[in-house]
Structures are given as structure tokens and as C-alpha cells.
Amino acid sequence: MAFTLLQRRQAQRQRQTLQQGVQRGDRVVTLGGIVGRVASVDGDRVRLTVADGVDVEVLRWGIGQRLDR
């Protein structure tokens, strides 16, 4: 039981570090599976370019993974 709690805390810290460290130019995947490049970060909102001329705005906590840096 304690091991499971420790793993959850570690995973939560890693997600928070990822989400707080998102910068313009990073290629990311949202929790919903959308892949895009970070165009801008404004507080808790991140604008992703997903195709030429197509931007979407997501909340920072919706970023699930960084693909490259």
C-alpha cells in the first residue's frame, strides 16, 4: 500500500514538473491525444499549433507528455 502511494506521489510530481516547465517551441501531447507545438504560454493557458494556421488553447494541466525539447 505504501509503495503504491509513493508511486502516485512521484508520478504527480513528475506531471507537475512537466506542466510547469512547458515552453514555447516544445512539442507536446495533451491528455486528450492532441499533438502540437507550444506557440505561447499565458498563465494556466497554453496555445498549441496543431497544423498550419490551426491553433488550439488548452489548460496547462491538460498537457500529458513532452515529445522533444
C-alpha positions as CSV (number, residue, x, y, z in Angstrom):
1,M,0.0,0.0,0.0
2,A,2.7,2.5,0.9
3,F,4.6,1.6,-2.3
4,T,1.5,2.5,-4.3
5,L,1.1,5.8,-2.6
6,L,4.8,6.6,-3.1
7,Q,4.5,5.8,-6.9
8,R,1.4,8.1,-7.2
9,R,3.2,11.0,-5.4
10,Q,6.2,10.6,-7.6
11,A,4.1,10.5,-10.8
12,Q,2.1,13.5,-9.6
13,R,5.4,15.5,-9.0
14,Q,6.7,14.5,-12.5
15,R,3.4,15.7,-14.2
16,Q,3.6,19.0,-12.3
17,T,7.2,19.5,-13.2
18,L,6.3,18.8,-16.9
19,Q,3.3,21.1,-16.9
20,Q,5.1,23.9,-15.2
21,G,8.2,23.6,-17.5
22,V,6.3,23.8,-20.8
23,Q,7.9,26.4,-23.0
24,R,7.3,27.9,-26.4
25,G,8.6,25.5,-29.1
26,D,8.0,22.3,-27.1
27,R,6.3,19.5,-28.9
28,V,3.6,18.0,-26.6
29,V,0.7,15.7,-26.4
30,T,-2.4,16.6,-24.5
31,L,-4.3,14.2,-22.2
32,G,-6.9,14.0,-25.0
33,G,-4.3,12.9,-27.5
34,I,-3.8,16.1,-29.5
35,V,-0.2,16.6,-30.7
36,G,1.1,20.1,-31.2
37,R,3.9,22.6,-30.8
38,V,3.6,25.2,-28.0
39,A,3.0,28.6,-29.6
40,S,2.6,30.5,-26.4
41,V,2.1,30.2,-22.6
42,D,-0.1,32.6,-20.7
43,G,-0.6,31.7,-17.1
44,D,-2.5,28.5,-16.9
45,R,-3.3,28.5,-20.7
46,V,-1.2,27.0,-23.4
47,R,-1.8,27.7,-27.1
48,L,-0.8,24.8,-29.4
49,T,-0.2,24.9,-33.1
50,V,-1.6,21.5,-34.4
51,A,-1.4,22.3,-38.1
52,D,-0.6,25.2,-40.4
53,G,-2.9,28.0,-39.4
54,V,-4.7,25.9,-36.7
55,D,-4.2,26.7,-33.1
56,V,-6.0,25.3,-30.0
57,E,-5.9,26.6,-26.5
58,V,-5.7,24.1,-23.6
59,L,-5.2,24.4,-19.9
60,R,-1.7,23.7,-18.7
61,W,-2.9,20.7,-16.6
62,G,-4.1,19.2,-19.9
63,I,-0.5,18.6,-21.1
64,G,0.3,15.0,-20.7
65,Q,3.7,14.4,-22.3
66,R,6.6,16.3,-23.9
67,L,7.8,14.6,-27.1
68,D,11.0,16.5,-27.6
69,R,12.7,19.6,-26.4
